[in-house]
Amino acid sequence: MGKISRNSKNGSRGQGSSPLARYRIYLQLEKSLSPRTLEAYMSDVNKFSEYLEDAHKGLLDAVLDDFRSFLEALNDVGILPRSQARMLSSLRSFYDFLRLDGFLDTDPTEMLKSPKVGVRLPAVLSVQEIDDIINSIDLSKPEGQRNRAMIEVLYSCGLRVSELCNLKISDLYLSDGFIRVTGKGDKQRLVPISPRAIAELETYFIDRNRIDIKAGYEDFVFISERRRKSLSRIMVFHFIKELAALAGITKNISPHTFRHSFATHLLEGGANLRIIQAMLGHESIATTEIYTHIDRTRLRDEIIAHHPRNNKAYGRDV
C-alpha cells in the first residue's frame, strides 16, 4: 500500500486513523458497499497511491496535475476511457471523503474533467482468446513453431510489430530473462521475457537452424522459411489475421492488439502503472526517469508476477 504524507493539518492523528483505513470503514459502514465494490474502490486508490509513490509523493500531496498525468498514463497504456472514468470516480469519492473528514481543506479532483467514454481504442483479447489463437497454430507446418514463439513474445513483452520484426539474436539475454528492444527513435530498452516465451523461442530455434538464411539476415530472430530473411510487418499482420480466423475470433485484431491486451491484463492484475510504461517504452516518460525509480530486478519481478500467462494455472511453475 502506498505511503501517506503527514504534511496536512491532520497528519498527526494517532495510530489506526490513516486516511486509507478510515476510508475503508467509511465505505463499509456509511456507504454499505458490497465487498466486491469496496475492494474495487480501494484497488483504484491504491493504483494511484503507487503511481504517486514512484514520484516520491503521498496521497495527501496530490495536485490537479498529478491526476491529469495519471489519466494520461492510463490512456498511454491503452486503458479504455470507460475504465479510466470508473477509476476517476473512485478517486473523486476518496478525495471527497478526505475533505469531509478534515484530512484536506480542498478537493484536488474538483476541476478534473472526466475522459470521453465515446473514444474507441483497440480491442482487448481475453487470456482465453490468446490461448485459442496459440492453440489454433498447426505445429506440423514449417512456420508453426515460429508463429507460436512470435505470439508468445508479442504478448509476453508487449512489443510493437516493428520491434518484433527487428528483434535480433544478439538482443536476447535469455539466461537473464531479458531482451533488448529498439523502439521509436532508435531508443533501446531492456524488457523482461517470461519463462514460457523463452521456452517457445528455444524450441523455435531448432527449426530456425535448418533454414539457409540469406546473408545479412543471420542475426534476426524471426525468419521467413520461404524468403529466407526477416519477417515484414505485413507478413505478421497476415499471420495474425489468419490465426484469429482459425480460432473463431471475430474481433478486428492486429499485432498491436497483443500489446494493448498485455498492458490491460497487467494493470487489471495489479501491476504498477509506471512499470507497465517502462515495459512499453512510451516516449512520455524518459528512460532515465524510469530507471531512477524502477530498478531492473523489480521491473522483471513485477511483470512476471502479474502477467496472466505466468501462473501455475497454465501448467508452468515459474
NORMOWO-V659795 format. One record per backbone hydrogen bond with DSSP energy under -1.0 kcal/mol. NH is the residue of the N-H (numbers start at 1). CO is the residue of the C=O. If there is no record, write none. Layout:
# NORMOWO-V659795
nh | co
NH | CO
NH | CO
This chain:
# NORMOWO-V659795
nh | co
11 | 8
13 | 10
17 | 14
22 | 18
23 | 19
24 | 20
25 | 21
26 | 22
27 | 23
28 | 24
29 | 25
30 | 26
31 | 26
33 | 27
38 | 34
39 | 35
40 | 36
41 | 37
42 | 38
43 | 39
44 | 40
45 | 41
46 | 42
47 | 43
48 | 44
49 | 45
50 | 46
51 | 47
52 | 48
53 | 49
54 | 50
55 | 52
56 | 53
57 | 52
61 | 58
66 | 63
67 | 63
68 | 64
69 | 65
70 | 66
71 | 67
72 | 68
73 | 69
74 | 70
75 | 71
76 | 72
77 | 73
78 | 75
79 | 74
84 | 80
85 | 81
86 | 82
87 | 83
88 | 84
89 | 85
90 | 86
91 | 87
92 | 88
93 | 89
94 | 90
95 | 91
96 | 92
97 | 93
98 | 94
99 | 95
100 | 96
101 | 97
103 | 98
104 | 98
110 | 107
112 | 109
119 | 116
130 | 126
131 | 127
132 | 128
133 | 129
134 | 130
135 | 131
137 | 134
141 | 138
144 | 141
147 | 143
148 | 144
149 | 145
150 | 146
151 | 147
152 | 148
153 | 149
154 | 150
155 | 151
156 | 152
157 | 153
158 | 154
164 | 160
165 | 161
166 | 162
167 | 164
169 | 219
171 | 168
172 | 169
173 | 178
176 | 173
178 | 173
179 | 191
180 | 171
181 | 189
183 | 187
186 | 183
187 | 184
189 | 181
191 | 179
193 | 177
198 | 194
199 | 195
200 | 196
201 | 197
202 | 198
203 | 199
204 | 200
205 | 201
208 | 204
209 | 205
210 | 207
211 | 208
213 | 211
214 | 228
217 | 214
220 | 217
221 | 167
224 | 229
228 | 224
231 | 222
236 | 232
237 | 233
238 | 234
239 | 235
240 | 236
241 | 237
242 | 238
243 | 239
244 | 240
245 | 241
246 | 242
247 | 243
248 | 245
249 | 244
253 | 251
257 | 254
258 | 255
260 | 256
261 | 257
262 | 258
263 | 259
264 | 260
265 | 261
266 | 262
267 | 263
268 | 264
269 | 265
270 | 267
271 | 266
276 | 272
277 | 273
278 | 274
279 | 275
280 | 276
281 | 277
282 | 277
285 | 282
290 | 286
291 | 287
294 | 290
299 | 295
300 | 296
301 | 297
302 | 298
303 | 299
304 | 300
305 | 301
306 | 302
307 | 303
310 | 307
314 | 311
315 | 312
